[in-house]
Amino acid sequence: MSTARAAISSIKPFSSIPGPLSLPLVGSCLRYRFGRRGKTEYHLALKDMHQEFGPLVKEQIGTRTILHVFCPDDIKTVYSVEGKWPVIPPLQETTAMYREQKEMSLGLGNTNGEEWYKLRSNSQQRMLRPKEVAHHLPSVNRIANELVDRLDTLAQKDHNREIDDLRLEVGRWSLENAANLVFDRRMGCLEDGDTWGKKLVEANATIFRLSGDLKLSLPLYKVISTPKWKNLVSAEDQFYSEAIALCDEAILEFRSVLENGSMNSKQFYFLSYLLSREALSLYHCFPTVFLQRHPHYYLTFIVLQHCRKFKKRSFKR
């Protein structure tokens, strides 16, 4: 008992955790505007904080308090006690705000608690199991080879064999792979003259850039529609409108093969699985994943949002 009392008495208050200067209302936001590191160097700012304050750093950004944990052992401890339903901050707070305003599900990347567990447990079987992943390997490998060929062709045009915009090319590959895995459809994103893929990749890049900018800015956009917030919403709208248009076309094809009984076991492999999961309502399946990491999951969930009347029929088949 005395040992326990001694341990408790040695616990320091939260206020003792070191961190950068915090001002009322704005916190450390001005640090990223006028300080050594700008908003695009947030990763370097974190490195500086680690070196200056140590393995545990408290930072105030606007009205939010963020605790940066740098020690791997401490990170392991946090993960080991988070329980069945971990609570994780949204991957992109602005994206979560946008989806709330549009009455969309926040999706895996921005959901916590029981809802997160339901989404995760009902979708991971086709995402993570080696046998299921192997099903897609031939088509994924084929598109990967096309990307390599395209990069080689582009490199030959430069005397240093450099690619002007590798981010754009990888984004095009990601979209092409997504459409193929989810819709069994090739979009031609890796072909010369592609405009559709380029437009979505640029919209996605705008979303990431503005989300990072607003994260380290004064949170005025939460109260009024600032110019940057309007630009972000415009990029989100553009991305969704293009994705939904693609989904509408896919749904027509999906309905056709269902009605005439011509769908084989290889068609709509991932989509048909999600539609068969009774625990996943169409609202909860609506995505956040694409804007973070996996476009094929994102586009799949958009389809789910639009094909309510085909779910029961697909489940029976």
WOTANOR-V536563 format. One record per helix or strand of 3 or more residues. SS is the DSSP state (H for helix, E for strand). FROM is the first residue (numbers start at 1). TO is the last residue. If there is no record, write none. Layout:
ss=SS from=FROM to=TO
ss=SS from=FROM to=TO
//
This chain:
ss=H from=2 to=9
ss=H from=14 to=16
ss=H from=31 to=34
ss=H from=39 to=53
ss=E from=56 to=61
ss=E from=64 to=69
ss=H from=72 to=80
ss=H from=93 to=101
ss=H from=108 to=110
ss=H from=113 to=128
ss=H from=130 to=156
ss=H from=166 to=183
ss=H from=196 to=215
ss=H from=219 to=222
ss=H from=227 to=259
ss=H from=269 to=276
ss=H from=282 to=285
ss=H from=295 to=306
ss=H from=308 to=316
//
